[in-house]
Amino acid sequence: MSDIATRNRVNDQATVLIIADNADFARTITARWQAERVLPGFTLMSGDLCPGVNASAFDMAIVGDVRPGVLPSVLTILETTNKPVLFVARDAHTAATVRETHTRTLVLCQPEEALDALVLVATEALRGREALARARRAEQTAASNEGQATLGRYMLEMRHTLNDALTSMLGNSELLLAEPGALSAKSRDQLETIRHMAIRMHEILQRFSSLETELRYVEKQAEREARARSHGAADCL
């Protein structure tokens, strides 16, 4: 069977890779899945093409009706992708063998009687993988926010030290500028530039102080609203 992709994906729709040497196996699964509220995208592939599979192109794999000589290598390749793998066995003996040799593969038997279970298990596996992906994204966002918060705290802590340095710069520059004839015209222009930049930096630091006050106000407001909601919920009990 050639490599065929079902092009009905929407946004971040999950993709199920179905590997089978019998086209009826894939058609049966995809037809049953049409009854579900959430429909994944499907990529159909024969067992011979599995060695070239791209792990980033699917979210889980379902294997069935693959020739016995190819099956072990197919399952081994899929297990290395760290994606959920479901194998549908034709008989109990094959199911037991795969369970023993491929411990990371979930094995189901008798697809005609367990098709609903297959779709249910596959759907839950996709949901679990999606939840894990969301958790990882949340961790990355939290780590990024924590880094920014650390930088912000450091800047606030250094504010007083910077203010002292700027005060010294402003005081000394103004003293030099107050002495007539002590500097050449070019030197006075350069000193004026230094003074203006110091004033600008001082204004920026003052803005930091204002932001700190605003943030504290927002935090206190959020705490008051949270307490009010908590009291309201308690009154309803």
N, C-alpha and C positions, 0 to 999 in steps of 0.2 A: 504494500500500500504506500502511495506517495505521501509526502509531507503536505498536509492541507491545514490551513488555519481558518477557523470560523470567525468571520469579521463582524462580530456584533458586540464588540467591547465598548464600554462607556466609561470615560474618565479613568479611574484607577481600578477598573474591574479586574478581578482575579482571573488567572488563566490556569486551566486544568489541562495537563498533557496526558493524552490517552495513547498508550502504546499497545498495539495489537496487530497481528498478522491477518486478522479476520475483520473485514469492514463491518459486518453485522454487529460485532461486539461494541464498537464505538457508536454505531447508530442507535443501538438499544439504550446505551447510557445517556447519550445526548437527548434522545426523545423523552426519556423519563425525566430528565432534569428540566425540561420545558415546563413542567407543572409547578416548579418551585418559584417562589416570589423573587428570589435573587438568582439571576442566571449568570454564571461565569462565562468567560471566553474559552474556547476549546482549540487545542492544537492536536491534530491526529498524526501519528507516526508509526511506522512499522518497526519491528524489533531490530532489523538490520541497520536502520538509521540512527539508533540510539547512541552509538559511540560519538556522534557529532552533535549531541544535544547541547544547547546553551542553557546553563543553569539559571541565568537571569531572565529567561524567556517564559518561565512558568512558575506557578506558586505551589502546585502539588502534582503528583503523577498517579495515574491509574493504569495498571498493567493487567492484561488478560489475553488469552488465546495467542500467546507467543510460543513459537516452537521450542520444545524442551532443550535443544542444543544451544539456543540463544538466550533463554530465560535467565540463567545464573549471571551472565555478564551484564544483561540489561539491569537487573536488580542491583548489582554491585555498583554500576555506574550511577544509577539514580540515588543510591544511598550516600554517595560521596558529595551530592549536591546539598545535603542538609535540608532538603525539602521533604514534606510528608509524602510517603509512598504507600499506595494501596495495591495489593495484588489479589485478583479474583481467580481462585483456583477452580478447576473443573471437577476435582474429586478430593476426597479427604486425604489420600496418600500424598498428592502434590502439595496440598495445604500444609501437612505436617512437615514435609521435607523443607519447604520454604521457611516455615517458622523456625526450624532448627538451624538452617544455614544463613538466613538473613534476618537477624533479630531486630533490625531497625525498620523492617517492612511490616505493615499491618496486613494480615491475611484474612480474606473472606472467602467462603466456599459457596458453591451452588448459586450463581448469579440469578438464575431464573426465579428462585424463591427468596432471594435476599437483595433484590434490586433496590427496594426502598431503604433497606439498611445501608446499602452502599452509598446512596446519595446522601443519606443522613450523616453518616460518618465523614464523608468527604466534605460536606458543607460545614460541619463542626471543625474539621481540621483547617479549613480555609479561614473560618472565623478566629480560631486560635492564633493562626499565623498573622492575621490582620491585627489582632489585639497586641501581639508581641511587637509588631512593627510600630504601632502607635506608642507603645510604652518606650521603645527605643528612641523614637523621635522626641517624646516628652523628656526623656533623660538628657538628650542632646541640648534641647532648648533650656532645660534647667541649668545645665552646666554652663551654657553660654551666658545666661542671665546672672549666674553666680559670679562669673568672671567680670562681667560689667559692674555688678554691685561692688565687688572687691576694689575695682579701679575707682569707682565713685567714692567709696569710703576712704581710700588712700588720699584722693584729691582733697576731700574735706579735712582730713587730718593734717595735711600739709599746708592747708590754707593759711594758718597763722604764721608758719615759718616763711611762706612766700610773702605774706603781707609785711612782715618785719624787713625782709630784704628789699622790697619795693619802697618801703618808707625811707630806708637808708639811701636808696638810689635817688629818690625824689628830693630828699633833704640836701644831699651833697650837690646834686645838679643845680638846685635853686641857689645854693650858696655861691657856687662858681659863677652862675649867670648874674648874680647880684653885684659882682665885683667888676666895675667898668674898666675896660682896657686890659683885663687879665688874660683874655683869650682873643685869638684872631677871629675874623668874621666866619671863616670856614669852621673853626673849632666850635664857635657858638652855635652855628647851625646844626652841627653834629650833636652837640649836647642837648639842644632843643628837641631833636629827634628822639634821643634817648629818654628825655623827660616825658615827651608825649606818649611814647610806647609804654613807659612805666605807668602812666596814668591809665592808659587803656587796659593794661593787665590788672591794675587795681580794680577797675570797673568790672572786669570779668569775674574776679574773685568775689566782689560784692554780689554779683549775680548768683554765684554758688551759694552764698549765705541765704539769699532769697529763696533759691530752690530748696534748700534744706528745710527752711521754715514751711514752705508750701507742702513738701512731702510729709513732714510731721503732721501738718493739719489734715491732709488726706488720710493718713493712717489712723489718726484719732477719729475722724469722721466715719471711716469704715468700721472701726471698733464699736462706735456708738450704734451704728446701723445693725451690726451683727448682734449686739446685746438686745436691741429692740426687737429684732426678729425672733431671738431666742425666748424673750419674755412673752411675745405674742403667741408663739407656738405652745409655751407652757400654759398660758391662759386658756387655750382651746382644749387642753386635755381634761 
